[in-house]
Amino acid sequence: MTARTWKLGAALLGGALVARAAMRRWQRYDLRDKVVVITGSSRGLGLVIARELVRHHAKVVICARDRGELERARADLLARGGRVLAVPVDVTNRVQIAQLVEIVHQHWGRIDIVINNAGVIQVGPMEVMTTSDYEEAMQTHFWGPLHLVLAVLPEMRGRREGRIVNITSIGGKLAVPHLLPYSASKFALVGLSEGLRAELAKDGIAVTTVVPGLMRTGSVVQAMFKGQHEQEYAWFAASGTSYATSMRVERAARRIVDALCHGDAEVTLSVQAQLAALAHGIAPGLVQRALGWVVRALPGVGGIGPGRVRGSHDAGVLAGSTLGARIERATERNNER
């Protein structure tokens, strides 16, 4: 390749980067006074995103199933100067989603932004997963977001303006061992999110697909574990808490809100998730073969079989350790207790 070709390539790349920066500035969305609905926002990542939106002076609607968690989250956000509406909602219930939209309209008159964040995690080998595990994951990660999007689309299309953010997972880009219902349903959400962006661009609605890796939220205590649940908890908690494999949830929330503001098509959070997605894109067969060897190192079937135990039940496995203390701090800070 000649020096002239190198210079031309560098010029084209530089021009593309300048054009992208200009486009992002042009697309920037002012969050002040915008009404934002966040599902699964009583704790963990959803709550931290809500805190970040309060910092940007948005009006925040938090929703989740547990009323006690919601009230603690509402108090947290009010103490930060937030304008907050808390609505108990089960996103797997289509009627409750319709009621949520109606309540928000009565309170604030409109919905500008939807962030589909609600999630469930079942950890264990596929031999102990039942069809109900897959159904629960699909209802939460696919049907819930779809029904909420369909409920708000008429008003967004009418204004020719709106933002939709779907929190997927690196597990929706490559299947993670012992998380098969979770991965399968997140794959479905990635496809839905990417398709929505293409379909809704003509209506002035920007859809952003967020692909997080592991984050230090403390949510491991809320996950469900099957098979040899204590061993499953130990590896999953260690992966989601180690500085080497996970990212700080506050940093993740800032990047999500930045992507929302600029209408980005997709943002992959954490270097680890970016590398995993890149490797899978380049050599999917090699990555899947490597994951096959990872499965051999994970706990076998054994244990309680198809029954399941909440992570908080097994938290004592890491009691007294550095990772255990880190999880305790995160659960307290992010309302996961």
C-alpha positions as CSV (number, residue, x, y, z in Angstrom):
1,M,0.0,0.0,0.0
2,T,1.4,3.4,-1.0
3,A,1.9,6.4,1.2
4,R,-0.7,8.2,-0.9
5,T,-3.2,5.4,-0.2
6,W,-2.5,5.6,3.5
7,K,-3.0,9.3,3.5
8,L,-6.3,8.9,1.7
9,G,-7.5,6.3,4.1
10,A,-6.5,8.4,7.1
11,A,-8.4,11.4,5.6
12,L,-11.5,9.3,5.0
13,L,-11.4,7.9,8.5
14,G,-10.9,11.4,10.0
15,G,-13.7,12.8,7.9
16,A,-16.0,9.9,9.1
17,L,-15.2,10.6,12.7
18,V,-15.8,14.3,12.3
19,A,-19.1,13.6,10.6
20,R,-20.1,11.2,13.4
21,A,-19.3,13.7,16.1
22,A,-21.3,16.4,14.2
23,M,-24.3,14.0,13.8
24,R,-24.2,13.1,17.6
25,R,-24.3,16.8,18.5
26,W,-27.2,17.4,16.1
27,Q,-29.1,14.5,17.5
28,R,-28.5,15.4,21.2
29,Y,-31.7,15.2,23.2
30,D,-32.3,17.6,26.1
31,L,-33.6,15.5,29.1
32,R,-34.8,18.4,31.2
33,D,-38.5,18.0,32.0
34,K,-38.7,14.8,29.8
35,V,-41.0,12.1,31.1
36,V,-39.0,8.8,31.3
37,V,-40.5,5.4,32.2
38,I,-37.9,2.9,33.4
39,T,-39.0,-0.7,34.1
40,G,-37.2,-2.7,36.7
41,S,-36.1,0.5,38.4
42,S,-36.6,-0.1,42.1
43,R,-33.1,-1.5,42.4
44,G,-29.8,-2.3,40.6
45,L,-29.0,-0.8,37.2
46,G,-32.5,0.6,36.8
47,L,-32.3,2.6,40.0
48,V,-28.8,3.9,39.1
49,I,-30.1,5.0,35.7
50,A,-33.0,6.8,37.4
51,R,-30.5,8.6,39.6
52,E,-28.5,9.7,36.5
53,L,-31.7,11.0,34.9
54,V,-32.6,12.9,38.0
55,R,-29.2,14.6,37.7
56,H,-30.3,15.6,34.2
57,H,-33.5,17.1,35.6
58,A,-35.9,14.6,33.9
59,K,-39.2,13.5,35.3
60,V,-38.7,9.8,36.3
61,V,-41.3,7.1,36.4
62,I,-40.0,4.0,38.3
63,C,-41.8,0.7,38.2
64,A,-41.3,-2.8,39.6
65,R,-43.3,-5.5,41.2
66,D,-42.2,-5.1,44.9
67,R,-43.9,-2.1,46.6
68,G,-41.5,-2.0,49.4
69,E,-38.5,-1.8,47.1
70,L,-40.3,0.9,45.0
71,E,-41.0,3.0,48.1
72,R,-37.3,2.9,49.2
73,A,-36.2,3.8,45.6
74,R,-38.7,6.7,45.5
75,A,-37.4,8.0,48.8
76,D,-33.8,7.7,47.5
77,L,-34.6,9.7,44.3
78,L,-36.6,12.3,46.2
79,A,-33.7,12.9,48.5
80,R,-31.6,13.7,45.4
81,G,-34.1,16.3,44.3
82,G,-35.9,14.1,41.8
83,R,-39.4,14.4,40.4
84,V,-40.6,10.9,40.8
85,L,-43.7,8.8,40.2
86,A,-43.6,5.2,41.5
87,V,-46.0,2.7,40.0
88,P,-46.1,-1.0,40.9
89,V,-46.1,-3.0,37.7
90,D,-45.4,-6.6,36.6
91,V,-44.1,-6.2,33.0
92,T,-45.2,-9.7,32.1
93,N,-48.8,-8.5,32.6
94,R,-50.1,-6.7,29.5
95,V,-53.0,-5.2,31.4
96,Q,-50.7,-3.7,34.0
97,I,-48.6,-2.2,31.3
98,A,-51.6,-0.4,29.8
99,Q,-52.5,0.8,33.3
100,L,-49.0,2.1,33.8
101,V,-49.2,4.2,30.6
102,E,-52.6,5.6,31.6
103,I,-51.4,6.5,35.1
104,V,-48.4,8.4,33.7
105,H,-50.6,10.2,31.3
106,Q,-52.9,11.3,34.1
107,H,-50.0,12.4,36.2
108,W,-47.6,14.1,33.7
109,G,-49.6,14.1,30.4
110,R,-47.2,12.2,28.2
111,I,-44.3,9.8,27.9
112,D,-41.2,11.0,26.1
113,I,-38.8,8.1,26.8
114,V,-39.1,4.4,27.6
115,I,-36.2,2.4,29.0
116,N,-36.9,-1.4,29.1
117,N,-34.7,-2.6,31.9
118,A,-36.7,-5.2,33.8
119,G,-34.9,-8.6,34.0
120,V,-34.7,-12.0,35.6
121,I,-31.8,-14.3,35.7
122,Q,-31.9,-18.1,36.2
123,V,-28.4,-19.7,36.6
124,G,-27.7,-23.4,36.1
125,P,-27.1,-26.2,33.6
126,M,-29.7,-26.6,30.8
127,E,-30.6,-30.1,32.2
128,V,-32.4,-28.4,35.2
129,M,-34.0,-25.7,33.2
130,T,-37.8,-26.1,32.5
131,T,-40.0,-24.6,29.9
132,S,-41.4,-22.3,32.6
133,D,-37.9,-20.8,33.0
134,Y,-37.8,-20.0,29.3
135,E,-41.4,-18.7,29.3
136,E,-40.6,-16.4,32.3
137,A,-37.5,-15.1,30.6
138,M,-39.3,-14.4,27.3
139,Q,-42.2,-12.8,29.1
140,T,-39.9,-10.4,30.9
141,H,-37.2,-9.7,28.3
142,F,-39.2,-9.8,25.1
143,W,-43.0,-9.6,25.5
144,G,-42.8,-7.0,28.3
145,P,-40.7,-4.6,26.3
146,L,-42.8,-5.2,23.1
147,H,-46.1,-4.5,24.9
148,L,-44.7,-1.3,26.5
149,V,-43.3,0.0,23.2
150,L,-46.6,-0.7,21.4
151,A,-48.5,1.1,24.1
152,V,-46.4,4.3,23.8
153,L,-45.9,4.4,20.0
154,P,-49.1,6.2,19.0
155,E,-48.2,9.3,21.1
156,M,-44.6,9.2,20.0
157,R,-45.6,8.9,16.3
158,G,-48.1,11.7,16.8
159,R,-45.4,14.0,18.1
160,R,-42.8,12.6,15.6
161,E,-40.4,12.4,18.6
162,G,-39.4,9.9,21.2
163,R,-36.7,7.7,22.5
164,I,-36.7,4.0,23.3
165,V,-33.8,2.3,25.1
166,N,-33.6,-1.5,25.4
167,I,-31.2,-3.0,28.0
168,T,-30.1,-6.3,26.4
169,S,-26.9,-8.1,27.4
170,I,-23.7,-9.5,26.0
171,G,-25.7,-12.7,26.6
172,G,-27.9,-11.6,23.7
173,K,-24.9,-11.5,21.4
174,L,-23.3,-14.8,22.3
175,A,-24.8,-17.5,24.5
176,V,-23.4,-17.7,28.0
177,P,-23.1,-21.2,29.6
178,H,-25.6,-21.9,32.4
179,L,-27.7,-18.9,31.4
180,L,-29.6,-20.4,28.5
181,P,-33.2,-19.0,29.2
182,Y,-31.6,-15.6,29.9
183,S,-29.4,-15.6,26.7
184,A,-32.2,-16.9,24.4
185,S,-34.6,-14.2,25.6
186,K,-31.9,-11.4,25.3
187,F,-31.1,-12.6,21.8
188,A,-34.8,-12.0,21.1
189,L,-34.7,-8.5,22.6
190,V,-31.6,-7.6,20.5
191,G,-33.4,-8.5,17.4
192,L,-36.5,-6.6,18.4
193,S,-34.5,-3.5,19.3
194,E,-32.5,-3.5,16.1
195,G,-35.6,-4.0,14.0
196,L,-37.5,-1.2,15.9
197,R,-34.7,1.2,15.2
198,A,-35.0,0.6,11.4
199,E,-38.8,0.7,11.4
200,L,-39.2,3.8,13.6
201,A,-36.5,6.1,12.2
202,K,-39.1,7.4,9.7
203,D,-41.3,8.5,12.6
204,G,-38.6,10.5,14.4
205,I,-38.2,7.9,17.1
206,A,-34.7,6.8,18.0
207,V,-34.2,3.3,19.4
208,T,-30.9,2.4,21.3
209,T,-29.8,-1.1,22.0
210,V,-27.6,-1.3,25.1
211,V,-25.4,-4.4,25.5
212,P,-24.0,-4.6,29.0
213,G,-21.4,-7.0,30.3
214,L,-21.2,-7.8,33.9
215,M,-21.8,-4.9,36.3
216,R,-21.2,-4.5,40.1
217,T,-24.9,-3.9,41.0
218,G,-25.3,-6.4,43.9
219,S,-28.1,-8.1,41.9
220,V,-26.6,-11.5,42.3
221,V,-28.5,-11.9,45.5
222,Q,-31.8,-11.5,43.5
223,A,-30.8,-14.1,40.8
224,M,-32.3,-17.6,40.9
225,F,-29.9,-20.6,41.1
226,K,-30.6,-24.2,40.1
227,G,-28.7,-27.5,40.3
228,Q,-25.7,-27.2,42.6
229,H,-26.9,-23.8,43.7
230,E,-24.1,-22.9,46.1
231,Q,-21.4,-23.6,43.5
232,E,-23.4,-21.8,40.8
233,Y,-23.8,-18.8,43.1
234,A,-20.1,-18.8,43.8
235,W,-18.9,-18.6,40.2
236,F,-21.6,-16.2,39.1
237,A,-21.1,-13.9,42.1
238,A,-17.3,-13.9,41.6
239,S,-17.6,-13.1,37.9
240,G,-20.1,-10.3,38.5
241,T,-18.1,-8.7,41.3
242,S,-14.4,-9.0,40.3
243,Y,-12.8,-5.8,39.0
244,A,-11.2,-7.9,36.3
245,T,-14.5,-9.1,34.8
246,S,-17.1,-6.4,35.7
247,M,-17.7,-2.7,35.5
248,R,-18.9,-0.1,37.9
249,V,-22.7,0.3,37.6
250,E,-22.6,4.1,37.9
251,R,-20.2,4.3,34.9
252,A,-22.6,2.0,33.0
253,A,-25.6,4.3,33.8
254,R,-23.7,7.4,32.6
255,R,-22.9,5.7,29.3
256,I,-26.5,4.6,28.8
257,V,-27.9,8.1,29.4
258,D,-25.2,9.5,27.0
259,A,-26.3,7.1,24.3
260,L,-29.9,8.0,25.0
261,C,-29.2,11.7,24.6
262,H,-27.4,11.2,21.3
263,G,-29.7,8.6,19.8
264,D,-26.9,6.1,19.3
265,A,-27.9,2.9,17.6
266,E,-26.0,0.6,20.0
267,V,-23.6,0.9,22.9
268,T,-21.7,-2.1,24.3
269,L,-20.7,-1.6,27.9
270,S,-17.3,-2.7,29.3
271,V,-14.1,-3.6,27.5
272,Q,-14.7,-7.3,28.3
273,A,-18.1,-7.3,26.6
274,Q,-16.7,-5.4,23.6
275,L,-13.9,-8.0,23.2
276,A,-16.3,-10.9,23.6
277,A,-18.6,-9.5,20.9
278,L,-15.7,-8.8,18.6
279,A,-14.2,-12.3,19.0
280,H,-17.6,-13.9,18.4
281,G,-18.1,-11.8,15.3
282,I,-14.7,-12.8,13.8
283,A,-14.6,-16.4,14.9
284,P,-18.0,-17.6,16.2
285,G,-17.0,-21.3,15.9
286,L,-13.8,-20.9,17.9
287,V,-15.7,-18.9,20.6
288,Q,-18.4,-21.5,20.9
289,R,-15.8,-24.2,21.2
290,A,-14.1,-22.3,24.0
291,L,-17.4,-21.9,25.8
292,G,-17.9,-25.6,25.5
293,W,-14.8,-26.1,27.5
294,V,-16.0,-23.5,30.0
295,V,-19.1,-25.6,30.6
296,R,-16.9,-28.5,31.6
297,A,-15.4,-26.4,34.4
298,L,-18.8,-25.3,35.7
299,P,-20.8,-27.2,38.4
300,G,-22.7,-30.3,37.1
301,V,-26.4,-31.1,37.5
302,G,-26.7,-32.5,41.0
303,G,-28.1,-30.4,43.8
304,I,-31.8,-29.4,43.9
305,G,-32.4,-30.2,40.2
306,P,-35.3,-28.2,38.6
307,G,-36.1,-26.4,41.9
308,R,-34.5,-23.0,42.4
309,V,-33.0,-20.9,45.2
310,R,-32.6,-17.1,45.4
311,G,-29.1,-15.8,45.5
312,S,-29.6,-14.2,48.9
313,H,-30.0,-17.8,50.3
314,D,-26.4,-18.7,49.3
315,A,-24.8,-15.4,50.0
316,G,-23.0,-17.0,53.0
317,V,-20.8,-18.9,50.5
318,L,-18.7,-15.8,50.1
319,A,-19.2,-14.4,53.6
320,G,-16.0,-12.9,55.1
321,S,-14.3,-12.6,51.7
322,T,-13.4,-9.5,49.8
323,L,-15.9,-10.4,47.1
324,G,-18.6,-11.0,49.7
325,A,-18.0,-7.6,51.3
326,R,-18.1,-6.0,47.9
327,I,-21.5,-7.6,47.2
328,E,-22.9,-6.5,50.6
329,R,-21.9,-2.9,49.9
330,A,-23.4,-3.0,46.4
331,T,-26.7,-4.5,47.7
332,E,-27.0,-1.8,50.3
333,R,-26.1,1.1,47.9
334,N,-28.4,-0.1,45.1
335,N,-31.5,-1.3,47.1
336,E,-30.8,-4.9,46.4
337,R,-31.1,-6.1,50.0
